[in-house]
Amino acid sequence: MIDKFAIGHHTADEDGWLTGTTVVLATEGATGGVDVRGGAPGTRETDLLDPTAMVDRVDAVVLTGGSAFGLAAADGVMTGLESRGRGWPAGPGLAVPIVPGAVLFDLGRGGDP
């Protein structure tokens, strides 16, 4: 394990599913970076990792399957972090968790999308 990071994974391989999600949680926030390539990238909030962006740290990163549908996995991560007061300060008593994500196209591998 890496200090100040927690990693969790769930594989959905029961009837009708064949995919998974991994979350890397930066327990104290971390500087992030990304290089998005390809003709049809599936990403969420990766623009925030540009060095010219105002945001200087991420709270977690979501890596998931499920094509564009899988990006919704970051919603649950954001909800959990928000309930703990984690995130970018956006006003009195308001924090917006920074959770960039990327998705793999894994539909049609035996599961039922």
Phi and psi in radians as a Rosetta constraint file:
Dihedral C 1 N 2 CA 2 C 2 CIRCULARHARMONIC -1.787 0.35
Dihedral N 2 CA 2 C 2 N 3 CIRCULARHARMONIC 2.261 0.35
Dihedral C 2 N 3 CA 3 C 3 CIRCULARHARMONIC -0.931 0.35
Dihedral N 3 CA 3 C 3 N 4 CIRCULARHARMONIC 2.439 0.35
Dihedral C 3 N 4 CA 4 C 4 CIRCULARHARMONIC 1.232 0.35
Dihedral N 4 CA 4 C 4 N 5 CIRCULARHARMONIC 0.258 0.35
Dihedral C 4 N 5 CA 5 C 5 CIRCULARHARMONIC -2.311 0.35
Dihedral N 5 CA 5 C 5 N 6 CIRCULARHARMONIC 2.523 0.35
Dihedral C 5 N 6 CA 6 C 6 CIRCULARHARMONIC -2.211 0.35
Dihedral N 6 CA 6 C 6 N 7 CIRCULARHARMONIC 2.454 0.35
Dihedral C 6 N 7 CA 7 C 7 CIRCULARHARMONIC -2.199 0.35
Dihedral N 7 CA 7 C 7 N 8 CIRCULARHARMONIC 2.315 0.35
Dihedral C 7 N 8 CA 8 C 8 CIRCULARHARMONIC -2.295 0.35
Dihedral N 8 CA 8 C 8 N 9 CIRCULARHARMONIC 2.637 0.35
Dihedral C 8 N 9 CA 9 C 9 CIRCULARHARMONIC -2.518 0.35
Dihedral N 9 CA 9 C 9 N 10 CIRCULARHARMONIC 2.522 0.35
Dihedral C 9 N 10 CA 10 C 10 CIRCULARHARMONIC -2.354 0.35
Dihedral N 10 CA 10 C 10 N 11 CIRCULARHARMONIC 2.256 0.35
Dihedral C 10 N 11 CA 11 C 11 CIRCULARHARMONIC -1.813 0.35
Dihedral N 11 CA 11 C 11 N 12 CIRCULARHARMONIC 2.214 0.35
Dihedral C 11 N 12 CA 12 C 12 CIRCULARHARMONIC -1.776 0.35
Dihedral N 12 CA 12 C 12 N 13 CIRCULARHARMONIC 1.735 0.35
Dihedral C 12 N 13 CA 13 C 13 CIRCULARHARMONIC -2.243 0.35
Dihedral N 13 CA 13 C 13 N 14 CIRCULARHARMONIC 0.354 0.35
Dihedral C 13 N 14 CA 14 C 14 CIRCULARHARMONIC -1.409 0.35
Dihedral N 14 CA 14 C 14 N 15 CIRCULARHARMONIC -3.125 0.35
Dihedral C 14 N 15 CA 15 C 15 CIRCULARHARMONIC -0.863 0.35
Dihedral N 15 CA 15 C 15 N 16 CIRCULARHARMONIC 2.232 0.35
Dihedral C 15 N 16 CA 16 C 16 CIRCULARHARMONIC 1.507 0.35
Dihedral N 16 CA 16 C 16 N 17 CIRCULARHARMONIC -0.023 0.35
Dihedral C 16 N 17 CA 17 C 17 CIRCULARHARMONIC -2.345 0.35
Dihedral N 17 CA 17 C 17 N 18 CIRCULARHARMONIC 2.553 0.35
Dihedral C 17 N 18 CA 18 C 18 CIRCULARHARMONIC -2.754 0.35
Dihedral N 18 CA 18 C 18 N 19 CIRCULARHARMONIC 1.377 0.35
Dihedral C 18 N 19 CA 19 C 19 CIRCULARHARMONIC -2.799 0.35
Dihedral N 19 CA 19 C 19 N 20 CIRCULARHARMONIC -3.021 0.35
Dihedral C 19 N 20 CA 20 C 20 CIRCULARHARMONIC -2.983 0.35
Dihedral N 20 CA 20 C 20 N 21 CIRCULARHARMONIC 2.962 0.35
Dihedral C 20 N 21 CA 21 C 21 CIRCULARHARMONIC -2.467 0.35
Dihedral N 21 CA 21 C 21 N 22 CIRCULARHARMONIC 2.402 0.35
Dihedral C 21 N 22 CA 22 C 22 CIRCULARHARMONIC -2.130 0.35
Dihedral N 22 CA 22 C 22 N 23 CIRCULARHARMONIC 2.374 0.35
Dihedral C 22 N 23 CA 23 C 23 CIRCULARHARMONIC -2.103 0.35
Dihedral N 23 CA 23 C 23 N 24 CIRCULARHARMONIC 2.255 0.35
Dihedral C 23 N 24 CA 24 C 24 CIRCULARHARMONIC -1.883 0.35
Dihedral N 24 CA 24 C 24 N 25 CIRCULARHARMONIC 1.972 0.35
Dihedral C 24 N 25 CA 25 C 25 CIRCULARHARMONIC -1.743 0.35
Dihedral N 25 CA 25 C 25 N 26 CIRCULARHARMONIC 2.159 0.35
Dihedral C 25 N 26 CA 26 C 26 CIRCULARHARMONIC -1.590 0.35
Dihedral N 26 CA 26 C 26 N 27 CIRCULARHARMONIC 1.791 0.35
Dihedral C 26 N 27 CA 27 C 27 CIRCULARHARMONIC -1.075 0.35
Dihedral N 27 CA 27 C 27 N 28 CIRCULARHARMONIC -0.405 0.35
Dihedral C 27 N 28 CA 28 C 28 CIRCULARHARMONIC -2.147 0.35
Dihedral N 28 CA 28 C 28 N 29 CIRCULARHARMONIC 0.318 0.35
Dihedral C 28 N 29 CA 29 C 29 CIRCULARHARMONIC 1.375 0.35
Dihedral N 29 CA 29 C 29 N 30 CIRCULARHARMONIC 2.711 0.35
Dihedral C 29 N 30 CA 30 C 30 CIRCULARHARMONIC -2.688 0.35
Dihedral N 30 CA 30 C 30 N 31 CIRCULARHARMONIC 2.681 0.35
Dihedral C 30 N 31 CA 31 C 31 CIRCULARHARMONIC -1.323 0.35
Dihedral N 31 CA 31 C 31 N 32 CIRCULARHARMONIC 2.351 0.35
Dihedral C 31 N 32 CA 32 C 32 CIRCULARHARMONIC -2.093 0.35
Dihedral N 32 CA 32 C 32 N 33 CIRCULARHARMONIC 2.851 0.35
Dihedral C 32 N 33 CA 33 C 33 CIRCULARHARMONIC -2.674 0.35
Dihedral N 33 CA 33 C 33 N 34 CIRCULARHARMONIC 2.773 0.35
Dihedral C 33 N 34 CA 34 C 34 CIRCULARHARMONIC -2.680 0.35
Dihedral N 34 CA 34 C 34 N 35 CIRCULARHARMONIC 2.653 0.35
Dihedral C 34 N 35 CA 35 C 35 CIRCULARHARMONIC -2.278 0.35
Dihedral N 35 CA 35 C 35 N 36 CIRCULARHARMONIC 1.793 0.35
Dihedral C 35 N 36 CA 36 C 36 CIRCULARHARMONIC -1.578 0.35
Dihedral N 36 CA 36 C 36 N 37 CIRCULARHARMONIC 2.222 0.35
Dihedral C 36 N 37 CA 37 C 37 CIRCULARHARMONIC -2.344 0.35
Dihedral N 37 CA 37 C 37 N 38 CIRCULARHARMONIC 2.958 0.35
Dihedral C 37 N 38 CA 38 C 38 CIRCULARHARMONIC 1.781 0.35
Dihedral N 38 CA 38 C 38 N 39 CIRCULARHARMONIC 2.899 0.35
Dihedral C 38 N 39 CA 39 C 39 CIRCULARHARMONIC -1.440 0.35
Dihedral N 39 CA 39 C 39 N 40 CIRCULARHARMONIC -0.291 0.35
Dihedral C 39 N 40 CA 40 C 40 CIRCULARHARMONIC -2.560 0.35
Dihedral N 40 CA 40 C 40 N 41 CIRCULARHARMONIC 1.119 0.35
Dihedral C 40 N 41 CA 41 C 41 CIRCULARHARMONIC -1.204 0.35
Dihedral N 41 CA 41 C 41 N 42 CIRCULARHARMONIC 2.464 0.35
Dihedral C 41 N 42 CA 42 C 42 CIRCULARHARMONIC -1.907 0.35
Dihedral N 42 CA 42 C 42 N 43 CIRCULARHARMONIC 1.815 0.35
Dihedral C 42 N 43 CA 43 C 43 CIRCULARHARMONIC -2.412 0.35
Dihedral N 43 CA 43 C 43 N 44 CIRCULARHARMONIC 2.872 0.35
Dihedral C 43 N 44 CA 44 C 44 CIRCULARHARMONIC -2.495 0.35
Dihedral N 44 CA 44 C 44 N 45 CIRCULARHARMONIC 2.223 0.35
Dihedral C 44 N 45 CA 45 C 45 CIRCULARHARMONIC 1.070 0.35
Dihedral N 45 CA 45 C 45 N 46 CIRCULARHARMONIC 0.267 0.35
Dihedral C 45 N 46 CA 46 C 46 CIRCULARHARMONIC -1.231 0.35
Dihedral N 46 CA 46 C 46 N 47 CIRCULARHARMONIC -0.373 0.35
Dihedral C 46 N 47 CA 47 C 47 CIRCULARHARMONIC -1.077 0.35
Dihedral N 47 CA 47 C 47 N 48 CIRCULARHARMONIC -0.437 0.35
Dihedral C 47 N 48 CA 48 C 48 CIRCULARHARMONIC -1.184 0.35
Dihedral N 48 CA 48 C 48 N 49 CIRCULARHARMONIC -0.270 0.35
Dihedral C 48 N 49 CA 49 C 49 CIRCULARHARMONIC -1.518 0.35
Dihedral N 49 CA 49 C 49 N 50 CIRCULARHARMONIC -0.054 0.35
Dihedral C 49 N 50 CA 50 C 50 CIRCULARHARMONIC -1.116 0.35
Dihedral N 50 CA 50 C 50 N 51 CIRCULARHARMONIC 2.355 0.35
Dihedral C 50 N 51 CA 51 C 51 CIRCULARHARMONIC -1.029 0.35
Dihedral N 51 CA 51 C 51 N 52 CIRCULARHARMONIC -0.351 0.35
Dihedral C 51 N 52 CA 52 C 52 CIRCULARHARMONIC -1.549 0.35
Dihedral N 52 CA 52 C 52 N 53 CIRCULARHARMONIC -0.070 0.35
Dihedral C 52 N 53 CA 53 C 53 CIRCULARHARMONIC -1.296 0.35
Dihedral N 53 CA 53 C 53 N 54 CIRCULARHARMONIC 2.689 0.35
Dihedral C 53 N 54 CA 54 C 54 CIRCULARHARMONIC -1.202 0.35
Dihedral N 54 CA 54 C 54 N 55 CIRCULARHARMONIC -0.595 0.35
Dihedral C 54 N 55 CA 55 C 55 CIRCULARHARMONIC -1.195 0.35
Dihedral N 55 CA 55 C 55 N 56 CIRCULARHARMONIC 2.261 0.35
Dihedral C 55 N 56 CA 56 C 56 CIRCULARHARMONIC -1.937 0.35
Dihedral N 56 CA 56 C 56 N 57 CIRCULARHARMONIC 0.022 0.35
Dihedral C 56 N 57 CA 57 C 57 CIRCULARHARMONIC -2.752 0.35
Dihedral N 57 CA 57 C 57 N 58 CIRCULARHARMONIC 2.734 0.35
Dihedral C 57 N 58 CA 58 C 58 CIRCULARHARMONIC -1.963 0.35
Dihedral N 58 CA 58 C 58 N 59 CIRCULARHARMONIC 2.679 0.35
Dihedral C 58 N 59 CA 59 C 59 CIRCULARHARMONIC -1.650 0.35
Dihedral N 59 CA 59 C 59 N 60 CIRCULARHARMONIC -0.548 0.35
Dihedral C 59 N 60 CA 60 C 60 CIRCULARHARMONIC -2.815 0.35
Dihedral N 60 CA 60 C 60 N 61 CIRCULARHARMONIC 2.869 0.35
Dihedral C 60 N 61 CA 61 C 61 CIRCULARHARMONIC -2.272 0.35
Dihedral N 61 CA 61 C 61 N 62 CIRCULARHARMONIC 2.363 0.35
Dihedral C 61 N 62 CA 62 C 62 CIRCULARHARMONIC -1.943 0.35
Dihedral N 62 CA 62 C 62 N 63 CIRCULARHARMONIC 2.217 0.35
Dihedral C 62 N 63 CA 63 C 63 CIRCULARHARMONIC -2.075 0.35
Dihedral N 63 CA 63 C 63 N 64 CIRCULARHARMONIC 2.113 0.35
Dihedral C 63 N 64 CA 64 C 64 CIRCULARHARMONIC -2.509 0.35
Dihedral N 64 CA 64 C 64 N 65 CIRCULARHARMONIC 2.871 0.35
Dihedral C 64 N 65 CA 65 C 65 CIRCULARHARMONIC -1.759 0.35
Dihedral N 65 CA 65 C 65 N 66 CIRCULARHARMONIC -2.971 0.35
Dihedral C 65 N 66 CA 66 C 66 CIRCULARHARMONIC 1.640 0.35
Dihedral N 66 CA 66 C 66 N 67 CIRCULARHARMONIC 0.237 0.35
Dihedral C 66 N 67 CA 67 C 67 CIRCULARHARMONIC 0.955 0.35
Dihedral N 67 CA 67 C 67 N 68 CIRCULARHARMONIC -2.625 0.35
Dihedral C 67 N 68 CA 68 C 68 CIRCULARHARMONIC -1.047 0.35
Dihedral N 68 CA 68 C 68 N 69 CIRCULARHARMONIC -0.475 0.35
Dihedral C 68 N 69 CA 69 C 69 CIRCULARHARMONIC -1.103 0.35
Dihedral N 69 CA 69 C 69 N 70 CIRCULARHARMONIC -0.580 0.35
Dihedral C 69 N 70 CA 70 C 70 CIRCULARHARMONIC -1.176 0.35
Dihedral N 70 CA 70 C 70 N 71 CIRCULARHARMONIC -0.377 0.35
Dihedral C 70 N 71 CA 71 C 71 CIRCULARHARMONIC -1.076 0.35
Dihedral N 71 CA 71 C 71 N 72 CIRCULARHARMONIC -0.381 0.35
Dihedral C 71 N 72 CA 72 C 72 CIRCULARHARMONIC -1.146 0.35
Dihedral N 72 CA 72 C 72 N 73 CIRCULARHARMONIC -0.265 0.35
Dihedral C 72 N 73 CA 73 C 73 CIRCULARHARMONIC -1.025 0.35
Dihedral N 73 CA 73 C 73 N 74 CIRCULARHARMONIC -0.509 0.35
Dihedral C 73 N 74 CA 74 C 74 CIRCULARHARMONIC -1.160 0.35
Dihedral N 74 CA 74 C 74 N 75 CIRCULARHARMONIC -0.416 0.35
Dihedral C 74 N 75 CA 75 C 75 CIRCULARHARMONIC -1.033 0.35
Dihedral N 75 CA 75 C 75 N 76 CIRCULARHARMONIC -0.791 0.35
Dihedral C 75 N 76 CA 76 C 76 CIRCULARHARMONIC -1.148 0.35
Dihedral N 76 CA 76 C 76 N 77 CIRCULARHARMONIC -0.660 0.35
Dihedral C 76 N 77 CA 77 C 77 CIRCULARHARMONIC -1.125 0.35
Dihedral N 77 CA 77 C 77 N 78 CIRCULARHARMONIC -0.765 0.35
Dihedral C 77 N 78 CA 78 C 78 CIRCULARHARMONIC -1.080 0.35
Dihedral N 78 CA 78 C 78 N 79 CIRCULARHARMONIC -0.747 0.35
Dihedral C 78 N 79 CA 79 C 79 CIRCULARHARMONIC -1.061 0.35
Dihedral N 79 CA 79 C 79 N 80 CIRCULARHARMONIC -0.777 0.35
Dihedral C 79 N 80 CA 80 C 80 CIRCULARHARMONIC -1.119 0.35
Dihedral N 80 CA 80 C 80 N 81 CIRCULARHARMONIC -0.737 0.35
Dihedral C 80 N 81 CA 81 C 81 CIRCULARHARMONIC -1.194 0.35
Dihedral N 81 CA 81 C 81 N 82 CIRCULARHARMONIC -0.700 0.35
Dihedral C 81 N 82 CA 82 C 82 CIRCULARHARMONIC -1.063 0.35
Dihedral N 82 CA 82 C 82 N 83 CIRCULARHARMONIC -0.696 0.35
Dihedral C 82 N 83 CA 83 C 83 CIRCULARHARMONIC -1.132 0.35
Dihedral N 83 CA 83 C 83 N 84 CIRCULARHARMONIC -0.319 0.35
Dihedral C 83 N 84 CA 84 C 84 CIRCULARHARMONIC -1.753 0.35
Dihedral N 84 CA 84 C 84 N 85 CIRCULARHARMONIC 0.102 0.35
Dihedral C 84 N 85 CA 85 C 85 CIRCULARHARMONIC 1.303 0.35
Dihedral N 85 CA 85 C 85 N 86 CIRCULARHARMONIC 0.306 0.35
Dihedral C 85 N 86 CA 86 C 86 CIRCULARHARMONIC -1.545 0.35
Dihedral N 86 CA 86 C 86 N 87 CIRCULARHARMONIC 2.502 0.35
Dihedral C 86 N 87 CA 87 C 87 CIRCULARHARMONIC 2.445 0.35
Dihedral N 87 CA 87 C 87 N 88 CIRCULARHARMONIC -3.116 0.35
Dihedral C 87 N 88 CA 88 C 88 CIRCULARHARMONIC -1.261 0.35
Dihedral N 88 CA 88 C 88 N 89 CIRCULARHARMONIC 2.206 0.35
Dihedral C 88 N 89 CA 89 C 89 CIRCULARHARMONIC -1.121 0.35
Dihedral N 89 CA 89 C 89 N 90 CIRCULARHARMONIC 2.080 0.35
Dihedral C 89 N 90 CA 90 C 90 CIRCULARHARMONIC -2.104 0.35
Dihedral N 90 CA 90 C 90 N 91 CIRCULARHARMONIC 0.280 0.35
Dihedral C 90 N 91 CA 91 C 91 CIRCULARHARMONIC 2.509 0.35
Dihedral N 91 CA 91 C 91 N 92 CIRCULARHARMONIC 3.013 0.35
Dihedral C 91 N 92 CA 92 C 92 CIRCULARHARMONIC -1.007 0.35
Dihedral N 92 CA 92 C 92 N 93 CIRCULARHARMONIC 2.082 0.35
Dihedral C 92 N 93 CA 93 C 93 CIRCULARHARMONIC 1.248 0.35
Dihedral N 93 CA 93 C 93 N 94 CIRCULARHARMONIC 0.210 0.35
Dihedral C 93 N 94 CA 94 C 94 CIRCULARHARMONIC -2.157 0.35
Dihedral N 94 CA 94 C 94 N 95 CIRCULARHARMONIC 2.185 0.35
Dihedral C 94 N 95 CA 95 C 95 CIRCULARHARMONIC -2.249 0.35
Dihedral N 95 CA 95 C 95 N 96 CIRCULARHARMONIC 2.368 0.35
Dihedral C 95 N 96 CA 96 C 96 CIRCULARHARMONIC -1.907 0.35
Dihedral N 96 CA 96 C 96 N 97 CIRCULARHARMONIC 1.911 0.35
Dihedral C 96 N 97 CA 97 C 97 CIRCULARHARMONIC -1.063 0.35
Dihedral N 97 CA 97 C 97 N 98 CIRCULARHARMONIC 2.387 0.35
Dihedral C 97 N 98 CA 98 C 98 CIRCULARHARMONIC -1.740 0.35
Dihedral N 98 CA 98 C 98 N 99 CIRCULARHARMONIC 1.915 0.35
Dihedral C 98 N 99 CA 99 C 99 CIRCULARHARMONIC -2.331 0.35
Dihedral N 99 CA 99 C 99 N 100 CIRCULARHARMONIC 1.424 0.35
Dihedral C 99 N 100 CA 100 C 100 CIRCULARHARMONIC -1.206 0.35
Dihedral N 100 CA 100 C 100 N 101 CIRCULARHARMONIC 2.692 0.35
Dihedral C 100 N 101 CA 101 C 101 CIRCULARHARMONIC -2.594 0.35
Dihedral N 101 CA 101 C 101 N 102 CIRCULARHARMONIC 2.814 0.35
Dihedral C 101 N 102 CA 102 C 102 CIRCULARHARMONIC -2.438 0.35
Dihedral N 102 CA 102 C 102 N 103 CIRCULARHARMONIC 2.618 0.35
Dihedral C 102 N 103 CA 103 C 103 CIRCULARHARMONIC -2.236 0.35
Dihedral N 103 CA 103 C 103 N 104 CIRCULARHARMONIC 2.581 0.35
Dihedral C 103 N 104 CA 104 C 104 CIRCULARHARMONIC -1.824 0.35
Dihedral N 104 CA 104 C 104 N 105 CIRCULARHARMONIC 2.517 0.35
Dihedral C 104 N 105 CA 105 C 105 CIRCULARHARMONIC -1.417 0.35
Dihedral N 105 CA 105 C 105 N 106 CIRCULARHARMONIC 1.850 0.35
Dihedral C 105 N 106 CA 106 C 106 CIRCULARHARMONIC -2.204 0.35
Dihedral N 106 CA 106 C 106 N 107 CIRCULARHARMONIC 0.323 0.35
Dihedral C 106 N 107 CA 107 C 107 CIRCULARHARMONIC -1.228 0.35
Dihedral N 107 CA 107 C 107 N 108 CIRCULARHARMONIC 2.666 0.35
Dihedral C 107 N 108 CA 108 C 108 CIRCULARHARMONIC 1.381 0.35
Dihedral N 108 CA 108 C 108 N 109 CIRCULARHARMONIC 0.284 0.35
Dihedral C 108 N 109 CA 109 C 109 CIRCULARHARMONIC -1.723 0.35
Dihedral N 109 CA 109 C 109 N 110 CIRCULARHARMONIC 0.367 0.35
Dihedral C 109 N 110 CA 110 C 110 CIRCULARHARMONIC 2.010 0.35
Dihedral N 110 CA 110 C 110 N 111 CIRCULARHARMONIC -0.302 0.35
Dihedral C 110 N 111 CA 111 C 111 CIRCULARHARMONIC -1.500 0.35
Dihedral N 111 CA 111 C 111 N 112 CIRCULARHARMONIC 3.090 0.35
Dihedral C 111 N 112 CA 112 C 112 CIRCULARHARMONIC -1.969 0.35
Dihedral N 112 CA 112 C 112 N 113 CIRCULARHARMONIC 1.799 0.35
